[in-house]
Each structure stands twice: as structure tokens, then as C-alpha cells.
Amino acid sequence: MKKVIICECTQYNPQLLEKKLNAGMALLGGWDKFVAPGMKVLLKVNLIGPKSPETAAITHPELVR
């Protein structure tokens, strides 16, 4: 069975996003379980069309900044 972690994030400021992302990864076993030093990571964002971040239809730009 696959695990999915959902963390509420009420603001899109870089410090809070990093905190929530790290908290979610900790619940999955930590970054070290998935990413070794020197590895490259691709973050797949949702860009379905010309939508504003507030619509929640696309990945918010602050997450990938």
C-alpha cells in the first residue's frame, strides 16, 4: 500500500512551505529514505493552463521557487 501525506499550509511563504514539506517527508521516513547525497530530484508541477495560483488548479509558484 502506498502512503500519501497531506499537510495543511495556510500561507505560501518559503519558510512555512519548507517546514511543511520537511514535516511530510519526516512522516514518510525522512529525506534520506528517498534521496541520497548527490542525487538529482525532479519535482513535477501541475501546469494545466493559464490559471492563477489562487485557483489551486496549478502548483503554486512559491513551492518551486
ABEGO torsion letter per residue (X at the ends): XBBBBBBBBABBBAAAAAAAAAAAAAAAGEAAAABBBGBBBBBBBBBAEBBBAAAGABBBAAAAX
